Amino acid sequence: MKYVLGVDIGTQSTKALLIDAETGTIVARHARGYQPDTPKPLWAEQDAAVWLDAVIACIAGCMGKSGVSPSEVAGLCVSSLYGGAGIPVDADMRSLHPCLIWMDRRAEEEVSWVRANIDQQKLFDITGNGVDSYYGFTKMLWLKRHRPEVWARTRYLLPPNAYVAYELTGALAVDHSSAGNIGGVYDLRGRAWSGEMLDLLGIPRAMMPERLVESSEQVGTLRAEWAARTGLAAGTPVIAGGVDAAVATFAAGATRQGQHVAMIGTSMCWGSIARTADARHGLIAMPHVFNGLQDLYVFGGAITAGASVSWFQEQFCRGESLLMLDQEANKIDAGADGVMFLPYLMGERSPVWDGRASGAFVGLSLFHGRGHLFRAVLEGVTYALRHNIEAGRLNLSALDDTLIVVGGAAKSDLWMQIIADITGYAVRTIDQDVEAALGAALLAALGTGLVAPERAAMGWVTLAERAVPNPANADVHDRMFHAYKGLYPALKATMHELGRR
């Protein structure tokens, strides 16, 4: 019997799964939590050592719980959150500075510089992506400008999964999904670093690792020192992995054009499988982690999705469970009796693309209570989801009639119904309580030859019907969504003025 390990480095935790490669059965799981550092408003960063320690602990936890022999583990794969600027490392591959992660919005001045000095159409055409402080290349420019002592010593800028794979194997490679997600410096059609864009931006070509690999490709094999700490055998193959949203989409079985998946955890990522990308639609594009030579993962999302829910619970409902809040909100009619929430608590990504956007409740009166506000939070995040789906429709001739939802939001029956009502799609979720870690395990099985590509395309998960749109709620949500789209343009100047520091 052969097993594979899938590990996913997330924003708030790392999770690992040990999987029977023949059946896809979960044999053991382990997780370790942490929080990103937020030293200033709109800043978010993490020390690489936190991620590496969590990966090692999670692998060891799975092996310790399972009783599986090290010789029976055929391979492991690590996926990760979008690491923004990446981890700057020196010539000895030591981390020099915390990683500016996807949530970080400090590079607004660098965004302005790019817009003023770089041909936007050329950037769109080469990279398939736009300009925003979300993208790693603008964060790299921030490091160059504000941390010159770090920049001067930087040999490489590494995505989190590539950094961990290097530590585990001593071999350096970056997968195409992680490279593409950086934006600005990756040629999407050429599937290579763009020397032209690197030169225009003033980022040394040498900082981009030369070896680019498929997400199912072997980077190297496990070094003896880590074998002793993890319970694995030295020489175990380590597979490249990719960006967590794309890997979670793969885990949900999305491997053909038109399939689309919403991953709703701390953030929300809605993505579909496509063959082309147009940056003018305001979405993000990268090679997909499966069949990446042909297929793109085109996605957009809200920065604070589940984070908006957690913020509301922690700030205003301490001691109350999410189940209790769901029950309160379920008593409120669709549309929250006219209360609207804008989930822009750390700026916003697509298709708004404004690092200085801010959150808001609009439409409040003395009539409204906590249940209204909580329902408005769930609906506001879902209007953001619909906003991205509308942009995605411009890039695809058709989307499947079913939307697959993965992540913590799937635990809420109320939220699944809200998603169906607002988007107009039937909602299906994964029976197994897993996300990107399962996709990473499937990539490990694919990369080690235990699973054939046609079998990998089918996935290991079982999808369950969760909600269908209620026609009675369509009109109110259409009206509310129209109001949602109008609020940001109306409030943009005020948001920016209030955010001045």
N, C-alpha and C positions, 0 to 999 in steps of 0.2 A: 504494500500500500504506500502511496506517495501523497505528501502534503505540501502545501505552499503557504507562505505567510504574506499577508497584505497589511501594510502599515500606512496610516494617513496622518500627516502632521496638520492639525487644524489650528485655528486662531486661538481657541481656548482649551484645547486638549489634543492629545495624540491617542489614537486608537489602533489596536492591532487585532487581526483575526488569523487563526490557524485553521486552514480549510482542507478538507478531503478533496483532492484534485479530481477524483473520478466523479463524485456526486455533488460537489459544491457544498457539502454539509459543514457547518461551523463546528469545529472541535473544541476550540478555546478562544477566549477573547480577553483583552486587558486594556485598560485606559489609564491615562495620567492627565490631570488637569493643571492649568496654569492660566495666567492672564497676561495679555500684552502690556508693556509699559506705555503710559501716556503722560510723559513729563510736562507737556504743554497742551493747551487746547488744540484739537485737530491733529495732534501728533500721535503716532502709534508705531511702536518698534518692539523688537524682541531680540534677546541675545541668542546666538546660534547654539550655545551650550545647553540652553533650556530644551531646545528641540532634540539635540543629539541624546541627552540624558533620558528624555522621555521615550525616544525610539528604542533605546537599549532596554529600558525598564519594561516597556510593553512587549517586546520580543521575549525577554526572559520570563515575564509573567505568563505569556501564552505557553511557552515550553514547560514551565514549572507546573502549570495546571493540567496539562494534557497527558503527560507521561509518554509522549511520542518520542521515539528514538531520533537523535540528531541526523542519523544517516537516512531517515525516511523523509526529511524535508528537502524537497528538490530545488527550492528557490524562494527568494523573498523579493518584494517590490515595495518601494516607498513613494507614495504620492504626497503632495503638500499644498497648503494654502499658497495663493499667489504672493510671492515674496517681494513684489515691488522692485526696489533697487537691487535686491539681492544682497548677499553677505559679502562685504569686501574682505578679501584675504590677502595676506602678504606672500612673498616668494616661498615662505615655508608653510603656506596654506593655513596660517593662523588667522582667526577672525580679528579684525581691526576695529569694528564698530557694530552696534546693533543694526539689525536689518530693518529698513524702513518698509513696513508691510503694506499690503493693498489699501488698508484703511487710512493710512497716513495721508494728510492733505497739506503738508508744509511747503510744497514746491509750487505755490501759486505764482510767485514772481518768475520762476523758471518757465512756467507755462506762457506767461506774457512775453518773455524773451523769445521763445520758440515761435509764437505767432507773429512776432514782429520781424524775425530774422530768417525764418525757414519757409520755403515755398510749400504752403499747406497742401496744394494739390499733388505735388511730387511726393510728399510724405504719405498722403492717403493712397496714392497709386502703388507705391513700393510696399508699404507695410500693411495695407488693408485696415489701418487703425487711425484714430484721431489724436488729439492733443488734450491732455488733462493731467492734473496732479495725481490721479489714480495710477497712471502708467509709470512703469519702472524707469524709463529713460529720463523723465523729468525729475524723478527722485535722484537719479545718478548725477544730474546737473546740480541739484541742491548740494549733494555731498562735495562735488568739485568746488563749488563756490563757498560753502560754509564750513567745510572740514578739509581744508587744503592739506593739512598734515596727514590725514588719513588717505586722501586721494593720491598723494605723492608716494605712499608706500603700497598702494593697492596693486596687486598682480592680476587678480580676477574678481569679477562680481558674479556670485553663484546663487542660483535659485536654491531654496531650502532643501528640496529633494536631491539636487545635484551635490550640494555640500555634504549631506548625510551619506550619500552613496560613495563620495570620495573618502570620507572618514572610514567607512566600512571596508572599502576595497583598495584604496590607494590609487584608483583609476579615475580620471576626470572626464566627464561628459555631461552635456546638457541635452535634455529631450526637446523635440521640436515644439511641443505645446508650451512648455515653459519659456522657450526662446521667443515664440510668437507673442505670448502674453505681455512681454516687456514693452512691445510697441516701439515705434520710432527707429529701431536699429535692426529689425529683422525683415528680410525680403520674403513676403508671404508666398508669392508665386515661385520664386527661386529657391525657397526652402534653405536659406543660408543667411548669415549675417550680412547686412547691407554695408559694404565699405563706403559707399557714397554717403549714406545717411550718418554713419559714424563720424566721417570726416566733417560733414556739415555741422554736426552737433558738437564737435570737439571732444568726442569720447574716443580714447585710443582703441584701435582695433584689437590690440594685444590683450585688452581686459576681457574680451569675449572668448571663452574656451573654444579651441578649434574643432573639437569633436562634437558633432551634433548627431543624435541617435533617435531612433523610433522609441516610443514609450514601452514597447514590448522587447526591446533589445537589451542584451546583457551588457552591463557596464564593466563588471569585473567579478571577482570572487571574494568571499568573506575572509578577512585577515584573521590570523590565529588569536591575536589579542582580544578581538571582539567575539570570537567563537567561545572563548572561555567565559566571557561575561554574559552572553546571551543564551547559552545552552545549545547553540547550533554547531554544526561541524565546520571546521576550517575548509575553505574552498567552496562553500555553498554559493551558487550563482546569485548575483544581485542584479535585478532588472531595473531599468531606468525610471519607470513611472511617469507622472506628469502632474498637471495642475488639477487640484482636487475637484473642481466643478466639472471638468471634462471627464475625469475618472469616475465620478459619481454618476454622470450621464451614461457612461459605458456600463457601469454596474446595473443600471436600470434597464439595460437592453437596447439603448438607443444607438443604433449602428447603421441606419439607412436614412436617406434624405427624407425630410418631412417630420421625422420623429422629434418630439420636443419634451424637455424635462425642466421642471423648476426645482432647484435645490434651495430650501429655505432653512437656514440655520441662523448663525449670527448675522450674516448678510443674506441676500436673495440673489441667486443667479438663475436666469432663465436662458436656456440654450437650445439650439436646434442643429441638425446635421445638414450641411449645405456643400455645394461645390464652388460657389463664388461668394465674395464679400464686397460690400460697398461701404466705405467708411462714412459716407454722407448720411447713412441711415442712423448713425449714432451708436452702433453696436461694436463689440470687440470680436476680433477674429484670430484664430490660431489653428494650426493643424490639429485634427482630432487625434486622440490617443489610440484609436483603432482605425486601420485603413487610412492612415494619415497622408499617404502619398496622393490620395484622391480627395478625401473628405476634410472639410473644415468644421470646427466647432465654433459657431457664431452665437454670441451670447451678450446679454446685458443684465443689469441688476441694480438693486438698491443696496446701499452700503449698510444701512441699519434696518434689518427686517426683524429677525428674532431679537436683535439687540434693542429694537424699539419696544418690543413686548417686555423684555427683561427690565429695561429702564422704567417703564410704567409700573410694573409690579414692585420693583425695589424702592422706587421713590414715593409711591402713593398707596401701596397695598401691602406693606410689610406684614408678614404673618399669614397672608392669604395665598392659597395655592392657585396655580393657573387653572385647575379644574373648577374651583369656586368662581373665578373670574369668568371663565367660559360659561358657567351656568347663569351668571348675572347677565352677560352679554346676549345669551341666547333668548332672553325674555324681551329683548329690544328688537324692533322691526328693522328690516333691511334699510340701510341708509342712515342708521343711528339717529333718526329723527332730526336730520339736517346738520349733524356734527361731522366735520371733515378733519382728518389728520394728515399732515404732510410729514412723511418719515425721513426728513433730511437732517438727522441729528449729527452727522459728520460730513456735511456737504452731501452731494449726490452724484452718483454715476449716471449711467445711460437712462434714457436719452437726454436728460437734463444737462449733464456735464458741467456742474458748477460746484467747485470746492467751497464756495462761500454761501451756498444755499443753507437754510436753517429750517428746523422743524416748526410746526405750528398746529394749534387747534383753531379751527374757524367755525363759526356758527353757534357758539355757546350761548345758553340762556340759563336763567334760574331753574328752568324745568329739567335740565339735564343733570344726570347723576353719573356715578362711577361706571355703571354698566354701559351707558352711552359712550363714554370716553374709551373704554376698553374695546368695545365693538368698533369704534372709529379707528383705533390703532390697527386692528386686524384688517379692516376694510382699506385703510390708507395704504398699507403695505401691498395689499392685493391690487389696488388701483395702479401702484407702481409696477406691479407684475404685468397688468394689462397694457400699460404704457409701453413696456418693452416688447410684448408680443405684437403690438401694432407695428412697431418699428421692424420687427423680425419678418412680418408678412411682406414687407417691401422687398426683402431679400430672397424670399422663397415664393414659388408659384402656389404652393399649397402646404398646409400643416395638417398633421393627423387630427382626427376628431377628438382624440383623447390626449389629455395632458397628464403626464406622470409627475408626481410630487414626491420628493425625497427630503429627508431632514427632520429636525425636531418638530416642525410645524405639523407634520403628518400625524402626530399623536392627538391632535385636536379635531374631533368630528365637526365642530362648529366652523373652524377655519377651512376645512376641506369643502364644506358646503358654500361658504362665502367665496372661495376660489372658483368653484363651479359656476356660481351665480354671476360673478363679476366678469369672468373671462368668457363664459359661454361654452366651455369645454367640459366634457365628462372628466372626472378626476379618478385616477388610479394611483395606488401607493404600493410600496413593496411590503409584502408580508413580513419579511425578515427586517429586524431593527438594525439595518446596516446601511452604509452609504459608500464613500470613496474607498474605505478599507477593503471592502469586498471587490470593488473594481480593481484595486491594486493587486489583490490575490489572483484575480482572473488574468491580469496582465502577466503575473509571475508564471501562471500555468501555461499561458500562451507562449511566453518567451522561453520556457524550458522545454517546450514541445509536448507537454502533457495534455494539452487541449488544442485541437485543430482550429484554424481560423473560423471555419463555418460553424463550429460548435461554440466558440467564444462569442460570435455574433449573436447567438441566442441568449447568452447570459446564464446565470445560475439562479436568478430570482423568480419568485412567484408574485404576480401582480394581482392586487385585489381592487374590485370596484368600490369606491368610497362615496362618490357623490355625483349627481347629475344636475344640470341647471334647472332651477325652479322658474318656469316662465312668468310666474306672478311677480318675481323680483326684477325682471329684466328692465322695465321702464325706469324704476327708481335708480338702479345702478347706472343705466345709460346717462341719466341726468346728472347724477353725482360724479360720474367719470368726466363728463364734459366740464363740470365745475372744477374738478381736480386739475385738469389740464390747463385751465385758465388761471388758477391761483398762483402758480409759480411766476409766470410772466408779470402778473399784477403786483406781486410782492417782492420781486427780485431786487429792486433798488432799495427798498426798506430793509430787506435781509442784509444786503451788503453794508448799508449804513450802520445797522445795529451791530454788525460783526467787526466794525473797525476797532482796532486796539492801538 
